[in-house]
């Protein structure tokens, strides 16, 4: 194998590696964007779950108040 052939082979390998790295960079960008969107949706879900939990706690408090009121009325 001559030096020119070796250089040509090295140039081909270099080009293949360059393309591979470019593909990896593009995939990483897509993955990062998907992860950001997933994180955003999870935070929104957590916020909504917090609101639901607050609503349930309020309803429980109201139910306890009504229960005590009914007990007082039954005892009179």
Buried (B, 14 or more C-beta within 10 A) or exposed (E): EEEEEEEEEEEEEEEEEEEEEEEEEEEEEEEEEEEEEEEEEEEEEEEEEEEEEEEEEEEEEEEEEEEEEEEEEEEE
